[in-house]
Amino acid sequence: MRTLRLALIASARYPIVQPFAGGMEAHTWSLASELRNRGHSVEVFAGAGSDPALGVTELGDPPLRMSAAAVTDSSMLPRRWVEEHHAYLALMMRLAEPPHGFDVVHNNSLHYLPIAMARTLSAPLVTTLHTPPTPWMESAIQASRNCSVTFAAVSAFTAAAWRHLVPNSRIVHNGVNIDRWMPGPGGGPVVWAGRLVPEKGVPLAIRAARESGHPLRVAGPIADPDYFDAEVRPLLTDDIDYVGHLDNTDLATLFGEASATLVTPCWDEPYGLVVAESLACGTPVCGFARGALPELVTEDCARLVDSGDVSALARAIGETTILSRAKAREHAVSTCSHIAMIDGYEQMYTELAA
């Protein structure tokens, strides 16, 4: 296969470094690392503080300098919004200047400017749809009568959500490195992992675990301290333990020792990387049948209940813990591996660069 020079555009807000802020950051890190392992040249444009091993070019360089008059102008938006806008504007203008030498530019951010300015590039632009539709991205797609961007969606569910504007997005499921997320012995407390924010539903997981009589370990970044203090901390006990924000190695150990992983989205999750990580570690999933989750699992490796039904979830936990750990791992290897993900993107890049 042809060796390519690729640009990956990531988040300006969150660095690509472990422990990752979320699934998008983990996805970009894995994508960049594995593409390089296959011999491609990859330049990553991401937020300050990213993993030095990725050789990141920081977004926001040159930095925005605003005069006192601009800062106090009545039309001034929040400074963070303006700085993020400046970071992507500067990047897209830089990429539009010849010769940048990239065969393909892959936008993994949620910002609208890479889409809106795709026509300024001499290289084709791929954008991965990581979320349900957002107003800014919808505006960017509609700004041109014939949007020149090639879109990939992380799930069939997400592709369907965008179909009114993106009728032909390719589906490339997210994947995890199955050589790093290895099976463990299981048999321990059930686990919940993810960002501790309202839409992830950790209080529902805690209530279900308590109702079922299973101890629970909660892991993830506290993205909203007020929410954590008000809604999560009061529910913690000796059997319901918050273990912190773990890097991949420690999180893999946690999954591998767990008897099941609870997945409790209170919104339409576009993918859910925690599902792939858990299954790769041999740990079956018990969760709400919402968003993309039903397309990621089978009866061999998961039990799903109606969204928000805590009692049904509690009843399903025991049944989930006795599912085959070997079949959970097999399902991850065949459907959730980084190899399948990289194959999908590599094929797309090669077609576009031809």
C-alpha positions in Angstrom: 0.0 0.0 0.0 1.2 3.5 -0.8 2.9 5.5 2.0 1.0 8.6 2.7 1.7 12.0 4.4 -1.3 12.7 6.6 -2.4 15.6 8.8 -4.6 14.9 11.8 -6.6 17.8 13.3 -7.6 17.2 16.9 -9.1 19.1 19.7 -7.6 22.5 20.6 -9.2 22.3 24.0 -8.0 19.0 25.3 -4.5 17.6 24.9 -3.9 14.2 23.4 -2.3 12.6 26.5 -3.0 9.9 29.0 -5.2 9.8 31.0 -7.3 10.9 28.1 -10.1 13.5 28.6 -12.4 11.4 26.5 -12.9 8.9 23.7 -12.1 11.4 21.0 -8.6 12.0 22.4 -8.0 8.3 22.8 -9.2 7.8 19.2 -6.8 10.4 17.8 -3.9 9.0 19.8 -4.5 5.5 18.6 -5.1 6.6 15.0 -1.8 8.6 14.9 0.2 5.8 16.6 -1.0 3.0 14.4 -0.8 4.9 11.1 2.9 5.6 11.9 3.4 1.9 12.8 2.2 1.2 9.2 4.9 3.5 7.8 2.8 6.6 7.1 4.0 10.1 7.9 1.6 11.7 10.3 1.5 15.2 11.7 -0.9 15.9 14.6 -2.3 19.3 15.2 -3.6 19.3 18.8 -3.9 21.2 22.1 -1.0 22.2 24.3 0.3 19.5 26.6 -0.2 16.6 24.2 1.9 13.4 24.3 5.4 14.4 23.1 5.8 11.0 21.4 3.1 12.1 18.9 5.3 15.0 17.8 2.3 17.4 18.1 2.2 20.8 16.4 0.2 22.9 18.9 -3.0 24.5 17.8 -3.1 28.2 18.8 0.4 29.0 17.5 0.8 31.9 16.9 -1.3 32.8 19.9 -4.1 35.4 19.7 -3.3 38.8 21.0 -6.3 41.0 21.6 -6.2 44.7 22.4 -7.9 46.2 25.4 -10.4 47.7 23.1 -11.3 44.4 21.5 -11.6 42.6 24.8 -14.0 45.2 26.1 -16.1 45.4 22.9 -19.8 44.8 23.5 -19.8 42.0 20.8 -16.9 40.1 22.5 -17.7 36.4 22.9 -16.1 34.3 25.7 -12.4 34.5 25.3 -12.0 30.7 25.2 -14.4 30.6 22.2 -12.5 33.3 20.4 -9.1 31.6 21.1 -10.4 28.3 19.8 -11.7 30.0 16.7 -8.4 31.7 16.1 -6.5 28.4 16.6 -8.5 26.6 13.8 -8.5 29.7 11.6 -4.7 30.0 11.8 -4.3 26.2 11.1 -6.6 26.2 8.1 -4.9 29.2 6.6 -1.5 27.6 7.1 -2.7 24.3 5.5 -4.0 26.3 2.5 -0.6 27.8 1.8 1.4 25.7 -0.7 3.4 23.6 -0.4 2.1 21.8 2.7 2.7 18.4 1.1 -0.1 16.4 2.7 -2.0 13.7 0.8 -5.0 13.8 3.1 -6.1 16.0 5.9 -8.2 14.2 8.6 -10.3 16.4 10.8 -11.0 14.7 14.2 -12.2 17.9 15.9 -15.7 19.1 16.5 -15.0 22.6 15.1 -16.8 24.0 12.1 -13.9 25.8 10.4 -12.1 22.7 9.0 -15.4 21.9 7.2 -16.1 25.4 6.2 -12.6 26.0 4.8 -12.1 22.6 3.2 -12.2 24.1 -0.3 -9.2 26.2 0.4 -7.0 23.1 0.7 -5.3 21.3 -2.2 -5.6 18.0 -0.3 -8.9 16.2 0.3 -10.4 16.6 3.8 -11.9 13.8 5.8 -14.1 14.6 8.8 -15.1 12.0 11.4 -18.6 12.5 12.8 -18.0 11.8 16.5 -21.2 13.3 17.9 -24.9 13.9 17.0 -25.5 17.0 14.8 -24.4 20.3 16.2 -25.5 23.7 14.9 -22.1 25.0 14.0 -21.1 21.9 12.0 -24.5 21.9 10.3 -24.0 25.5 9.3 -20.5 24.7 7.8 -21.9 21.8 5.8 -24.7 23.9 4.4 -22.5 26.9 3.6 -21.4 25.4 0.4 -23.8 24.0 -2.2 -21.6 21.0 -2.8 -19.6 20.3 0.4 -16.3 18.9 -0.7 -15.6 17.0 2.6 -15.6 13.2 2.8 -17.4 12.1 6.0 -16.9 9.0 8.2 -19.2 8.2 11.1 -18.2 6.2 14.2 -21.4 4.1 14.1 -24.4 3.4 11.9 -26.5 5.2 14.6 -24.4 8.4 14.2 -24.5 8.1 10.4 -28.3 8.0 10.5 -28.4 11.1 12.8 -26.5 13.1 10.2 -28.2 11.6 7.1 -30.3 14.7 6.5 -27.1 16.6 5.5 -24.6 13.8 5.0 -26.4 11.1 3.0 -23.3 9.0 2.2 -21.0 9.0 5.2 -18.8 5.9 5.5 -19.1 3.9 8.8 -15.7 3.3 10.5 -16.3 2.0 14.0 -13.9 3.2 16.6 -11.4 0.6 17.8 -9.0 -0.2 20.6 -5.6 -1.8 20.5 -6.4 -5.3 21.4 -2.7 -5.9 22.2 -2.9 -3.3 25.0 -6.4 -4.0 26.3 -5.9 -7.6 27.3 -8.2 -10.1 29.1 -8.1 -10.3 32.9 -9.4 -12.8 35.4 -12.7 -11.1 36.1 -14.8 -12.0 39.2 -14.3 -8.6 40.9 -16.6 -5.7 41.5 -18.6 -4.3 38.6 -17.1 -1.2 36.9 -18.4 2.1 35.5 -15.9 4.2 33.5 -16.2 7.5 31.7 -16.4 11.3 32.2 -18.4 12.1 35.3 -21.0 14.4 33.7 -24.8 14.2 33.8 -25.3 12.7 30.3 -23.2 9.6 31.3 -25.6 8.6 34.1 -23.2 7.4 36.8 -25.9 7.9 39.6 -28.1 5.4 37.7 -25.2 2.9 37.7 -24.6 3.4 41.4 -28.3 2.8 42.2 -28.4 -0.3 40.0 -25.3 -1.8 41.6 -26.6 -1.1 45.1 -30.0 -2.6 44.3 -28.3 -5.7 42.9 -26.0 -6.1 45.8 -22.8 -5.8 43.7 -19.9 -3.6 44.7 -19.0 -0.9 42.1 -15.8 0.8 41.1 -16.2 4.2 39.4 -13.4 5.6 37.2 -13.0 8.7 35.1 -12.3 12.4 35.0 -14.4 14.8 37.1 -15.4 17.1 34.2 -18.0 18.9 36.3 -16.9 19.3 40.0 -20.2 20.8 41.1 -22.1 17.9 39.6 -19.7 15.4 41.2 -20.1 16.9 44.6 -23.9 17.2 44.4 -24.9 14.0 42.6 -22.1 11.5 42.9 -20.0 12.0 46.0 -23.0 11.6 48.4 -23.7 8.1 46.9 -20.1 6.8 47.5 -19.7 4.1 50.2 -17.3 1.3 51.1 -18.9 -0.7 48.3 -19.3 2.1 45.9 -15.8 3.5 45.3 -14.5 6.3 43.1 -11.0 5.2 42.0 -9.9 8.3 40.1 -9.0 9.1 36.5 -6.9 6.2 35.3 -4.5 5.9 32.4 -5.0 3.1 29.9 -2.8 0.6 31.7 -4.6 1.0 35.0 -8.0 1.1 33.4 -7.3 -2.1 31.5 -6.4 -3.7 34.8 -9.7 -2.4 36.3 -11.8 -3.8 33.4 -9.9 -7.1 33.4 -10.6 -7.7 37.1 -14.3 -6.7 36.9 -17.2 -9.1 36.6 -19.2 -6.7 34.4 -19.1 -3.1 33.1 -22.1 -0.9 33.5 -22.8 1.6 30.6 -25.6 4.0 31.5 -25.9 6.8 28.9 -28.6 9.4 29.4 -28.1 10.7 25.9 -27.8 9.1 22.5 -24.1 7.9 22.7 -22.6 8.1 19.2 -20.3 5.1 19.9 -19.0 4.4 23.5 -15.4 3.5 23.5 -15.7 2.1 27.0 -17.7 -0.8 25.5 -14.8 -1.8 23.2 -12.3 -1.4 26.0 -14.3 -3.6 28.4 -15.0 -6.3 25.9 -11.3 -6.4 24.8 -10.5 -7.1 28.5 -13.0 -10.0 28.4 -15.5 -8.2 30.6 -19.2 -8.3 29.4 -21.3 -5.2 29.3 -24.6 -4.4 31.1 -26.3 -1.2 30.0 -29.1 0.8 28.5 -30.2 0.1 24.9 -29.7 3.6 23.7 -27.7 5.3 21.0 -25.1 3.2 19.2 -24.7 0.6 22.1 -27.1 -2.0 20.6 -25.1 -2.2 17.4 -21.8 -2.8 19.3 -22.7 -5.9 21.2 -24.5 -9.2 21.0 -26.3 -11.5 23.4 -23.1 -13.4 23.9 -21.3 -10.5 25.5 -23.9 -8.1 26.8 -27.3 -7.6 28.4 -29.2 -4.4 27.5 -32.4 -3.0 29.1 -34.6 0.0 28.4 -33.0 3.3 28.8 -33.3 4.7 32.4 -34.8 1.5 33.9 -32.6 1.1 37.0 -34.4 -1.9 38.4 -34.2 -3.7 35.1 -30.5 -2.9 35.0 -30.0 -4.2 38.5 -31.7 -7.5 37.6 -29.5 -7.8 34.5 -26.2 -7.4 36.3 -26.2 -10.9 37.7 -27.0 -12.5 34.4 -24.2 -10.4 32.7 -21.5 -11.5 35.2 -21.9 -15.2 34.1 -21.5 -14.5 30.4 -18.5 -16.0 28.7 -15.4 -13.8 29.0 -13.8 -15.6 26.1 -16.7 -14.7 23.8 -16.6 -11.0 25.0 -12.9 -11.0 24.0 -13.6 -12.7 20.7 -16.3 -10.1 19.8 -13.9 -7.3 20.5 -11.2 -8.8 18.4 -13.6 -9.3 15.4 -15.5 -6.0 15.6 -13.8 -3.5 17.9 -10.1 -3.8 17.1 -7.8 -0.9 16.1 -6.8 -3.0 13.1 -10.3 -2.9 11.6 -10.5 0.9 12.3 -7.1 1.6 10.7 -7.9 -0.6 7.7 -11.1 1.5 7.2 -9.3 4.8 7.3 -6.3 3.7 5.4 -8.5 2.5 2.5 -10.3 5.8 2.5 -7.1 7.9 2.5 -5.7 5.8 -0.3 -8.8 6.3 -2.5 -8.8 10.0 -1.9 -5.1 10.5 -2.5 -5.2 8.5 -5.8 
